[in-house]
Amino acid sequence: MKFVVSSIELLTHLQAVSRVISSKNTLPILDNVLFNLKDKHLELTASDLESTLTTSMTLENVSDEGIIAIPARLLVDTLKEFPDQPLTFDINQETMGIVITTENGKFSIVGQNGGDFPQVPEIKEEEKSGFEIAANVLLQGISSTIFATADDELRPVMNGIFFELSTEELVFVASDAHKLVRYKRSDAKSSSDASFILPKKPASLLKNILAKEEGQIGVEFDGKNAHFVLPHYKLVCRLVDGNYPSYNSVIPTDNPNKLIIDRLKFYNALKRVSVFSNQASNLIKLQLTGNQVTVSAQDIDFSISAHERIPCQYEGDEFEIGFKSVFLIEILQNIQSSDVVLELSDPSRAGIMLPLEKESENEDVLMLLMPMMINN
């Protein structure tokens, strides 16, 4: 088995798939990337048993076909040090010896039997659902929600992004019980109602590779696994088992107090004032009166405090509400609009944040944050 490949092209593909590899693999074979050479196509596969990512390259100079597992970290670390040049891989499939020849040198590695690599789970035909979605729409849906997922060992359903499909729209939902994001797209639909929970790790892998992809993404899933077929990659992952909580029931509908504010001014004021908040609670207060909001924080233990006034448009009663500053800052970071709308009903009920201007007429973004009690 022998082939010639560009060092930069191989490194780019290897770095993308090797993100799947876990630092605590139970099977030694999973520390490797599977090389499968067939019909001038080199397919690279990495897996952690839960997620499997495959990419392929077309090669010109190939002799023989074959399959071998090569240590991922050793190969990536070596390729990082090469300038762009052709590399010749000469693989003896009996001894698993790999010789990489460059313009000026020779590097020897020992691989493992590719037949020992885990098989990719198939989607059951009788349970299969599927849809197509534009790469940029899927990227926007994941990017808008992934930050709000939880790390909760007791409730694994909260640790992923909930995809809710219907004939009218696709809804992405993520929540950690403190904050919730609902992102709707009317330009992504399914032929029937269906849903699944995508775990955080494959969602993060998709986010990384979707930025470079264009065109349509094919998605197929059953009760256990999902396949995402991209132009240059294929991701297969195990889905989170369980039922997602009824998220619509926690979104307050009657919010008479409405605030419109410059997102960047609000964000920067929160960053400055939150330095003075109590490190344990991160409590920050918003006081709404007239056409201004006063952002304040204090830490009684250290006798420090800060407040800052920001002009805004406000309709509603005089109002004071407390939020955890890190969550509020995180939400503002993930809204694209230059102005944001904050809708409030009661100091003990969740506040809703919306972008004033939509990036696309097909999207609907809603972010919710639970308040904190203010001890006067």
Secondary structure, 3 states (H helix, E strand, C coil): CEEEEEHHHHHHHHHHHHCCCCCCCCCHHHHEEEEEEECCEEEEEEECCCEEEEEEEECCCEECCEEEEEEHHHHHHHHHCCCCCEEEEEEECCCCEEEEECCCCEEEEECEEHHHCCCCCCCCHHHCEEEEEEHHHHHHHHHHHHHHCCCCCCCHHHHEEEEEECCCCEEEEEECCCEEEEEEECCCCCCCCEEEEEEHHHHHHHHHHHCCCCCEEEEEECCCEEEEECCCEEEEEECCCCCCCCHHHHCCCCCCEEEEEEHHHHHHHHHHHHCCCCCCCCEEEEEEECCEEEEEEEEHHHCEEEEEEEECEEECCCEEEEEEHHHHHHHHHCCCCCEEEEEECCCCCCEEEEECCCCCCCEEEEEEECCECCCC
